[in-house]
Amino acid sequence: MSLSLAPVTFEHHRPAFGIAETKPRISYRFEGTAVDWEQSEVDIEITQNGIPKVYNVKTPDSVLISWPGPELKSKESATVRARAHGLDGQPSSDWSQPSTVETGLLATDDWQGAFPIAADRTTETNGTKRPVLFRKEFSVNSTTTKARLYITALGLYVAEINGKRVGDHVLAPGWQSYSYRHVYDTYDITDLLQKGDNTIGATIGEGWYAGRIGFNKQIPRNLWGATLGLLCVLSITDDSGKETTIKSDLSWSASTAAIVSSEIYDGEVYDSAAELKGWSTSNFNDSDWLAVKQLPMPVGSLVPSDGAPIKSVEQLKPVSILKSKSGKTVIDFGQNLVGWLKVTVSGPAGTNITFQHAEVLNDGEIDTVPLRSAKQRDTLILSGNATQTWEPSFTYHGFRYVQVDGWPSATPLDGTSVVAQVVHSDMERTGYFESSHELLNRFHENVVWSLRGNFLGVPTDCPQRDERLGWTGDAHAFMPTANYLYDASGFWRGWLKDAWSEQKRGDYMVPPVYIPSDDVNDDRRERARMPVSVWGDVVVGHPYQLYQNFADKQMLEEQYDAAQAWIDKGIPRNDVGLWDRSTFQFADWLDPKAPADDAGAATTNKHLVSDAYLIEMTRLLSSLSEVLGKDDLATQYADQREELIREFHKAWTEAYPVIANVTQTALALGIAFDIWAPSTAARTSAADTLREVIKNNTYLVGTGFAGTQQLGNALTSINATSDFYKMLQQTEVPSWLYAITMNGTTTWERWDSMLPDGSINTGSMTSFNHYSFGSVADWIHKKIGGIAPGSPGWKTIVVAPEPGGDITSASAHILSPYGAVNSSWTVRADGFHLSVTVPPNSKAEVTLPGSGETATIGSGTKTFFVEGYTIPQ
């Protein structure tokens, strides 16, 4: 029996460096094979200022344990390790490897003397802004023991010290609702400094802050500001303990250089002849540089990020170099991805190379029509001096194919000269799935790739066209899947802070339909802050799902007010408490029968969908109230739900044989949300009708954004899992596997983004990287893989696989807050075989298929067998 602890973590940070919490909660995962092991207490050793102290905490908890030591001060670090003890007779773990936590700038005077600086020049108000370089020389006269750079931008930044890049963040500091929350980053730069002369430099691009971003016919610029700026504090501590600071102030200088333009939607133009060699070193002459001017401090609070930074996490080489129908050179990376190219090339001076990015080919050429007004084009102009390596700085693209024009003959175009950099928020991958069904495995990988491509600081709808916004309805549907595949807790925490900040502006209490919104100066912009179901419901659904996955009551407290305000004040209601029938609704957006030019033309009434979601959101709010000990409110919302159900039936079922719209979505929502109460004749009738509707549709999908995520849950709840297997394994359009048969490598916005003849859907909303319909992976994990949280935070695990269809084996794995959870099953000639691994300090409730036999097991690996079991069809 072995037992060990992984290094401790703090709050939901990855990494816990430059954080805001002065008493960060402590968590650790278990490793090893200890059987039926449960924690009774834990020793936590905290070393501050070189002095270790051990705190014994009597708790069975190993997740989010309260900080037992003195509160951390601004810029203070501590080293922490843990040793867990079992119940009587059970072994104790060894000490975990030490982890370091460090706070950021928390004191009111930490930023004093620093202010944003801009080049003393006229800014480009109505067009793209040329990135600006800033530099400052300084001296270090003693041995440096600790040095930190705290930095943000009015725009995006890349920092350098003595000619070397600082850190590995990209597109930093990311995208937030800058009017409320402006993130700064912290870097350890101790090893970049040298005794004597030093230079710090930073390049600032427009990014989301000042670039073209939003959802309007005329996409606005300068939403948060029109001038690019740098704000930073460099803190240096020498061997005597003396601290010296260098701050962004009027002593810096500024210039422009090789980056002519770099825009989120349109790409980068880089003129190598304008490079300033050595500009961030002390040997550079900046006598012809511009002075700088002071800008106002950021409007939003300067805060560290809650989520992981955006990073370049992987490189892909081309799988082939093609010639298009017209003779153009096209690189195929074999995978629709998000990021940019890294190019190594040499050629004559003035050589102009363009890289046009696209997701698909259409009639033998790259298709840029789905990009709408976004160019997604990078241009590299060579200097002719030598072989150079280049990648863009302040843009990103969604692409599989790249058309290359102007490539010089001196450099072969292959995997040594061009690679794709895959970019996303650097969250920890936690969840995996595999089965005997190859197409289903490929679909699951597509889901993962679409998550990766759209989680860049905010959960975007798509990564390629002139949109790329944090649409709330998409995120609402996909969140359970996302939380299985990745630890997205910190990612969501920051985004939901922005949601609440924007929601409570004025007394409107309506969250924008995309966050951050582009209604910076308008409390009730028609598009961004309109009250709609499903999308607005994210402020209830997200806190609920976050709590199920991470069991963080403190985070739930942060989010509760937004949920309550939406239900109590934000939703426009009719005289019986249902949705006001005059409201616009997205509802079951992109129903398969919606025409190409009208994505909202669904077959299910929009207010039926809205009323169903209102009932479910009220139930969830009652549950959240109960979790937080708000018992009176829990009862109040439970009573409200019952009244809403009565009014729903008056509006949508009583005048009809079953329901007003006999559609997959209407029936699935009514069943999944228990609007038809369990064990009633009405529910049985609805269940039979749903199965008949699906059968008559030859088991093809009939749901849009609102219905898809709930369809499998509804069918399983009425013992119709076999029907959903039939749907899941279809390959004709509309189905989940259709895109696989069309060589898709991500999930699509439309069920038929590409038509069966290989042509592209003519709708203006035709993305090939959209995670919403990948929400079905939540059901795949629970019912095919067989694992789900049984109690909040995975303290108890439900293991209940339900085999079906042509799948004879499957496995699911998640790195839960307690450790690794595994479920692996196969059906052989003799019956059903299941192996379950449970981490220490948690338990699993196992339900075997066919027999219905259940068992509660502790930690360790255990096997189960159901003799003679066969897969139901």
Secondary structure, DSSP 8 states (H G I E B T S, - for coil): ---EE---EETT-SS-EEES-SS--EE--EES--SS--EEEEEEEEEETTEEEEEEE--S--SSB---S----TT-EEEEEEEEEESTT--B------EEEEE-S-STTTTTT---EEESS---SSS----EEEEEEEEE-S-EEEEEEEEEEESEEEEEETTEE-SSB-SBT----TTTEEE-EEEE-GGG--SEEEEEEEEEE-HHHHS--SSSSS--S-SS-SS-EEEEEEEEEETTS-EEEEESSTT-EEE--SEEEEETTTEEEEEGGG--TTTTSTT---TTSB-EEE----SSEEE--SS--EEEEEEE--SEEEE-TTS-EEEEEEEEEEEEEEEEE---TT-EEEEEEES-EETTEE--GGGTT---EEEEE--SSS-EEE--SS--EEEEEEEEES--TTS--STTTEEEEEEEE--EE-EEEEES-HHHHHHHHHHHHHHHHHBSSSB-S-SSSS----BHHHHHHHHHHHHHHEE-HHHHHHHHHHHHHHHTSTT-----SBSS-S-TT-TT-TTTT---TTTTTHHHHHHHHHHHHH--HHHHHHHHHHHHHIIIIIS-B-TTSSB-TTS----STT-TTS-TT-TT--SS-HHHHHHHHHHHHHHHHHHHHHHTT-HHHHHHHHHHHHHHHHHHHHHHTTTSSS-SS-SHHHHHHHHHTTSS-TT-HHHHHHHHHHHHHHHHTTT-----HHHHHHHHHHHHHTT-HHHHHHHHT--SSSSSSHHHHTT-SS--SSTTSB-TTS-B--SS---S---GGGGGHHHIIIIII-EEESSGGGSEEEE-----TT--EEEEEEEETTEEEEEEEEEETTEEEEEEEE-TT-EEEEE-TTT--EEEE-SEEEEEEEET-----
